[in-house]
Amino acid sequence: MFEVGRLCVKLAGRDAGKKCVVVDVLDSVYVLIDGQTRRRKCNIRHLEPTETVLKIKKNSSHEDVAKILKDHDIEVRETKPKEKVQRPKRTPGAGEKKETVKKEKKAPKKKADKKK
């Protein structure tokens, strides 16, 4: 029933009510979906299969899925890869140990013996 290319409607989660396509069958319980939803692993109990089967290859890219869905007049969610942020190097803060210079202890001053 859940073969590659099967058009489904998501029933649960924040993508509920949106259309998706089965991109890969992972095992008897999980499939990989893409389309109006986020591309992710999904439990088959959270999907309602439709009669439509699209011609896509196993593990098709998001761009391939988007083209095929646009041909069937289904709007697709556009995703962007996250940009890597260059973070500054860490400098010692208030709570971190700093290299300290050990101070030499001075010899205690001797008290002069007072003679009576």
N, C-alpha and C positions, 0 to 999 in steps of 0.2 A: 504494500500500500504506500509506504513512504520510500519511493525510489528517487534517484537523482533527477531533478527537473520538475518535481511535483510542486505546484503552486498551492500554498497553504495560507491560512489566516491564523495569526497568533492570538491565543485565548487568554494568556496570563502574563503578568509583568507589566512594565511600563510601556512595552511595545504592543500591548493588547489591542486588537482590532486592525492591525496593520498587516499587509500582505508580504509574504516572503516566499523564497524558493529554496527547496532542499538542494544543497550543493554537494553534500557528502553524507553517507550513512555511516556513522561511527560504530554503532553496535545495535543490539535489539531495542535499546531504550533511547539512545541519543542520536541526533542528526545535526549537521552543520547547516545553518540557514543564513541567507543574505537577502537583501531587497530593501523594502521600506524600513525594516528593522536593522538593528546592529548586526554585523556578521559575528555569529557566535554559536556555541554549542547549545542545543535546546532539547528538552525532554519532549518526546512525541505526544505525551499527554497534554502538553500545552499548545498543541497545534490542531487545527481543523483542516484536513485535506480537502481540496476542491477537485473537480473532474479534470482540470487543465493540467497537462504535462508539457513543459517547455523543453526544447532541445538544447540542453547545455551539457558540457563535459563535466566529469567528476573533478572537483576542486577548481572550478573556474574562478577567475579573478573577479573582483568587484566590478571592474569596468565591463567585462563580458556580460555579467548578470544585468548590469544597468542598461546596456544596449538592448538586450533581449526584452527586458521589461518595458522599456520605452516603446518598442515595436508593438507591444500589447496594450499601450496607453495606460501604463501604471507608472506613477511618479516614484522615483527612487531617492532615497536619502543619500546625500552626498557627504562623504567622510573625508577628512583631511588627516594626514599623519601628524603626530605631535612633533613640534619643533623642539630640538634639543637646546636647552638654555645653558649658556656658558656661565658657570657660577664662579665667583671669586674664590681665591684660595683662602683657606681658613687661617685666621690669626688668633693668637691666644687671647682669650677674653678674661673677664673678671674672675670667673670661677675655675679657670684652668691654671695648671701649674706653670710657672715660669722658671727659667733657670735663674737661680739666685747665687750670688757670690757669697761664699761663706766668710763671715767676719771672724778674724782671729780674736780669741779671748785674751784680754790683757790680764797679766798677773795681778792678783789683788795687792793693793798697797799695804805695806807693813806699817803697823803703828809703831811709832818710836816709843821705846820704853821710857817712861818718865821716872826719873829718880827723885826720891823724896829727900 
